[in-house]
Amino acid sequence: MAKRDKQIKAYEFLLQRAKSRNEFTTADVARATGWATGTVSTYVSKQWKDLLQPIGGGTHKVRPEFLKITLDGFLELVTQKRTVFSTYERVRFDEVVSYEFLLPLTREEELRAALDRLFFTDTIEQRLSEIGLPQVRRWVNRRRRESRAKFFARVATMVGEMFGGYSISHVAGRFRAGKLADLAGAAKRLEREEKYLIDETTAIVKFIIPLETARTEPIDMGVVRRARKRTTAAMREERRIRLLFLGLFAEPVARSVKEAEIWLLEEAPSGRRLYVWTRPS
């Protein structure tokens, strides 16, 4: 309990310094908690290192992020060496391509199955074989003396780097079933037990693909740069993403879910497009 009391005093000391932004030394912590300065030094160099900012001359400041830490979280931290705040390298992509499938929720299971088959090397290569070498060569340049197997394997790796996953959201909607009718006509449909307006939940499956040719690093927070002119490489990359996505993902999905109408919305630097698959009447 005595050790816990000292840890609580340490938390209260650091919390007060985080609020005041005043500097302190290990000796200050030792006096506030009753710990030996050597014990405090150990905490500073190990358990607390992500919480403190060295100032120089043996003094420190508490980082503002400390204000987010509860007493329980602090007590858990001091029991062993842990990383409190994750460190990231920030990059920015000035251009992205995104796709959204819009399908009735009742088709979500078939949609997931069709999409998930295309997250494996062998199923991607199988789909490339179905499409055929001449067509795939129109999407991706084949290297000189590159065998068919190595070419398909390289394209599969490329696809894996482009399309790493997707997210699904559900939205409520209302749709008209059939042709436009007046109130009397809609009433007659209801008499025949045919729906005119249908309430339906739509599954929206979204892919976001950043353009590697538009990567900017390192990036400073708050720095806004003037929009740069699109490069030929960026336009080629966007086209390659579109061709691979439509050929490897969209077409198999359209054939698998067996819906009367399928919508796919594309947002790209070159513009916004809607693709619609409908069954022949």
Secondary structure in CASP SS format (residue, H / E / C, confidence):
PFRMAT SS
TARGET T0000
AUTHOR 0000-0000-0000
METHOD secondary structure of the structure
MODEL  1
M C 1.00
A H 1.00
K H 1.00
R H 1.00
D H 1.00
K H 1.00
Q H 1.00
I H 1.00
K H 1.00
A H 1.00
Y H 1.00
E H 1.00
F H 1.00
L H 1.00
L H 1.00
Q H 1.00
R H 1.00
A H 1.00
K H 1.00
S H 1.00
R C 1.00
N C 1.00
E C 1.00
F E 1.00
T E 1.00
T H 1.00
A H 1.00
D H 1.00
V H 1.00
A H 1.00
R H 1.00
A H 1.00
T H 1.00
G C 1.00
W C 1.00
A C 1.00
T H 1.00
G H 1.00
T H 1.00
V H 1.00
S H 1.00
T H 1.00
Y H 1.00
V H 1.00
S H 1.00
K C 1.00
Q C 1.00
W C 1.00
K C 1.00
D C 1.00
L C 1.00
L E 1.00
Q E 1.00
P E 1.00
I E 1.00
G E 1.00
G C 1.00
G C 1.00
T E 1.00
H E 1.00
K E 1.00
V E 1.00
R C 1.00
P H 1.00
E H 1.00
F H 1.00
L H 1.00
K H 1.00
I C 1.00
T C 1.00
L H 1.00
D H 1.00
G H 1.00
F H 1.00
L H 1.00
E H 1.00
L H 1.00
V C 1.00
T C 1.00
Q C 1.00
K C 1.00
R C 1.00
T C 1.00
V C 1.00
F C 1.00
S C 1.00
T C 1.00
Y C 1.00
E C 1.00
R C 1.00
V C 1.00
R E 1.00
F E 1.00
D C 1.00
E C 1.00
V E 1.00
V E 1.00
S E 1.00
Y E 1.00
E E 1.00
F E 1.00
L E 1.00
L E 1.00
P E 1.00
L H 1.00
T H 1.00
R H 1.00
E H 1.00
E H 1.00
E H 1.00
L H 1.00
R H 1.00
A H 1.00
A H 1.00
L H 1.00
D H 1.00
R H 1.00
L H 1.00
F H 1.00
F C 1.00
T H 1.00
D H 1.00
T H 1.00
I H 1.00
E H 1.00
Q H 1.00
R H 1.00
L H 1.00
S H 1.00
E H 1.00
I H 1.00
G C 1.00
L H 1.00
P H 1.00
Q H 1.00
V H 1.00
R H 1.00
R H 1.00
W H 1.00
V C 1.00
N C 1.00
R C 1.00
R C 1.00
R C 1.00
R C 1.00
E C 1.00
S C 1.00
R H 1.00
A H 1.00
K H 1.00
F H 1.00
F H 1.00
A H 1.00
R H 1.00
V H 1.00
A H 1.00
T H 1.00
M H 1.00
V H 1.00
G H 1.00
E H 1.00
M H 1.00
F C 1.00
G C 1.00
G C 1.00
Y C 1.00
S E 1.00
I E 1.00
S E 1.00
H E 1.00
V E 1.00
A E 1.00
G E 1.00
R E 1.00
F E 1.00
R E 1.00
A C 1.00
G C 1.00
K C 1.00
L C 1.00
A C 1.00
D C 1.00
L H 1.00
A H 1.00
G H 1.00
A H 1.00
A H 1.00
K H 1.00
R H 1.00
L H 1.00
E H 1.00
R C 1.00
E C 1.00
E C 1.00
K C 1.00
Y C 1.00
L E 1.00
I E 1.00
D E 1.00
E E 1.00
T E 1.00
T E 1.00
A E 1.00
I E 1.00
V E 1.00
K E 1.00
F E 1.00
I E 1.00
I E 1.00
P E 1.00
L C 1.00
E H 1.00
T H 1.00
A H 1.00
R E 1.00
T E 1.00
E C 1.00
P C 1.00
I C 1.00
D C 1.00
M C 1.00
G C 1.00
V C 1.00
V C 1.00
R C 1.00
R C 1.00
A C 1.00
R C 1.00
K C 1.00
R C 1.00
T C 1.00
T H 1.00
A H 1.00
A H 1.00
M H 1.00
R H 1.00
E H 1.00
E H 1.00
R H 1.00
R H 1.00
I H 1.00
R H 1.00
L H 1.00
L H 1.00
F H 1.00
L H 1.00
G H 1.00
L H 1.00
F H 1.00
A H 1.00
E H 1.00
P H 1.00
V H 1.00
A H 1.00
R H 1.00
S H 1.00
V H 1.00
K C 1.00
E C 1.00
A C 1.00
E E 1.00
I E 1.00
W E 1.00
L E 1.00
L E 1.00
E E 1.00
E E 1.00
A E 1.00
P C 1.00
S C 1.00
G E 1.00
R E 1.00
R E 1.00
L E 1.00
Y E 1.00
V E 1.00
W E 1.00
T E 1.00
R C 1.00
P C 1.00
S C 1.00
END
